[in-house]
Amino acid sequence: MKCPRCDGNKIEVIATSPVGNVWEVYECMDCFYSWRSTETPHIHEKFKLKKEQIENLQIIPPIPPLDK
């Protein structure tokens, strides 16, 4: 299985349906895109990522703790 967003092959199952094994949720460990097994993801070319782009993405700053 390949990631529809970056064509990576490090895919993990991160959730399964609670009843009946109806669906699974997959996540790409390269670009962190996730999708459900019951859907056919269509990623517009504008939003596809290449390995070089992923390596140079900015780090999202952490959310500071809320004061109580």
C-alpha positions in Angstrom: 0.0 0.0 0.0 1.2 3.5 -0.8 0.3 6.8 0.6 -2.0 8.8 -1.8 -0.3 12.0 -0.8 3.4 11.3 -0.9 3.7 7.8 -2.4 5.4 6.7 0.9 5.2 3.1 1.9 5.4 3.4 5.7 1.7 3.0 6.4 0.3 2.0 9.8 -3.2 1.1 10.9 -4.2 3.7 13.6 -7.8 2.6 14.2 -10.3 -0.1 13.3 -14.1 -0.1 13.4 -15.4 -1.0 16.9 -17.9 -3.5 15.5 -17.6 -5.9 12.6 -14.2 -5.0 11.2 -15.9 -2.8 8.6 -13.1 -0.2 8.2 -9.6 0.7 9.2 -7.9 4.1 9.4 -4.4 4.3 7.9 -1.7 6.9 8.5 1.4 7.6 6.5 4.4 7.8 8.8 6.2 10.1 6.3 3.7 12.9 5.7 1.1 12.0 8.4 -1.8 11.9 5.9 -4.6 9.6 7.1 -7.5 8.0 5.3 -10.2 5.3 5.9 -10.2 2.0 4.0 -13.7 2.6 2.8 -12.8 5.8 0.9 -10.8 6.3 -2.2 -8.7 9.4 -1.5 -8.2 11.8 -4.4 -5.3 14.2 -3.8 -5.1 17.1 -6.1 -1.6 17.4 -7.7 -1.2 20.8 -5.9 -1.3 19.1 -2.6 0.9 16.1 -3.3 4.3 16.1 -1.5 7.7 14.9 -2.5 10.3 13.5 -0.1 12.4 16.6 -0.4 9.4 18.8 0.5 8.6 16.7 3.5 12.2 16.9 4.8 12.1 20.8 4.5 8.7 21.4 6.0 8.5 23.9 8.9 8.0 22.5 12.4 4.6 23.4 13.8 5.2 25.2 17.1 3.8 23.4 20.2 0.7 24.9 21.9 1.7 26.5 25.1 0.1 25.3 28.3 -3.1 27.2 29.3 -2.9 29.2 32.5 -5.6 28.4 35.0 
